[in-house]
């Protein structure tokens, strides 16, 4: 990562705008105007990583592609090493064939798009997701993490490729990571402003619809297990 990126000064490029969704604007991230960032120009077709058969990046067993490049630059981002659109290696046919083959496995529920910023890598992801729909229909689902909020994506003037990708996605985890709203009890997300959205239902009704299976923890699981184990050991004695 370039040395200059380690000390990040954030900007609200849409100062004065309202109704941009939870946590926006934030001094912990960059906040773009509608259409300011165009993935058709910014994306360099670079991939930082591809991971197979995970249970952490959404529901069920999944495969995950991490695309490179993100101008949100959230303070505390755990993937800051791939903010650079040139990070990693170029997306290629060999990788695509591997993704399609992995998805064909009966135990794999779907593909997850992460980054970096997936909605600024549409030149890779729209064709890939279309091929997934053509081959698997909706027997495989597609999840996506984005720094954009739903409200930002729906603003007049946003680039049309973002909506084209949304039309192919089932579940969207939206919003910047805000370290001052971090909560380790949240399901599949890092800060309280972020939401897990049912994309088809949200598009149908014209507003964000929370994923029906949302289930956040009330307590940290290892703490619960620890107390249960201690109680059991006490009974045994």
Rosetta blueprint (number, residue, H / E / L):
1 X L
2 X L
3 X H
4 X H
5 X H
6 X L
7 X L
8 X L
9 X L
10 X L
11 X L
12 X E
13 X L
14 X L
15 X L
16 X L
17 X L
18 X L
19 X L
20 X L
21 X L
22 X L
23 X L
24 X L
25 X L
26 X L
27 X L
28 X L
29 X L
30 X L
31 X E
32 X L
33 X L
34 X L
35 X L
36 X L
37 X L
38 X L
39 X H
40 X H
41 X H
42 X H
43 X L
44 X L
45 X L
46 X E
47 X E
48 X E
49 X E
50 X E
51 X E
52 X E
53 X E
54 X E
55 X L
56 X L
57 X L
58 X L
59 X L
60 X L
61 X L
62 X E
63 X E
64 X E
65 X E
66 X E
67 X E
68 X L
69 X L
70 X L
71 X L
72 X L
73 X L
74 X L
75 X L
76 X L
77 X L
78 X L
79 X L
80 X H
81 X H
82 X H
83 X L
84 X L
85 X L
86 X L
87 X L
88 X L
89 X E
90 X E
91 X L
92 X L
93 X H
94 X H
95 X H
96 X H
97 X H
98 X H
99 X H
100 X H
101 X H
102 X H
103 X H
104 X L
105 X L
106 X L
107 X L
108 X L
109 X L
110 X E
111 X E
112 X E
113 X E
114 X E
115 X L
116 X L
117 X L
118 X H
119 X H
120 X H
121 X L
122 X H
123 X H
124 X H
125 X H
126 X H
127 X H
128 X H
129 X H
130 X H
131 X H
132 X H
133 X H
134 X H
135 X H
136 X H
137 X L
138 X L
139 X L
140 X L
141 X E
142 X E
143 X E
144 X E
145 X E
146 X L
147 X L
148 X L
149 X L
150 X H
151 X H
152 X H
153 X H
154 X L
155 X L
156 X L
157 X L
158 X L
159 X L
160 X H
161 X H
162 X H
163 X H
164 X H
165 X H
166 X H
167 X L
168 X L
169 X L
170 X L
171 X E
172 X E
173 X E
174 X E
175 X L
176 X L
177 X L
178 X L
179 X H
180 X H
181 X H
182 X E
183 X L
184 X L
185 X L
186 X L
187 X L
188 X L
189 X L
190 X L
191 X E
192 X L
193 X L
194 X L
195 X E
196 X E
197 X E
198 X E
199 X H
200 X H
201 X H
202 X H
203 X H
204 X H
205 X H
206 X L
207 X L
208 X L
209 X L
210 X E
211 X L
212 X L
213 X L
214 X L
215 X L
216 X L
217 X L
218 X L
219 X L
220 X L
221 X H
222 X H
223 X H
224 X H
225 X H
226 X H
227 X H
228 X H
229 X H
230 X H
231 X H
232 X H
233 X H
234 X H
235 X H
236 X H
237 X L
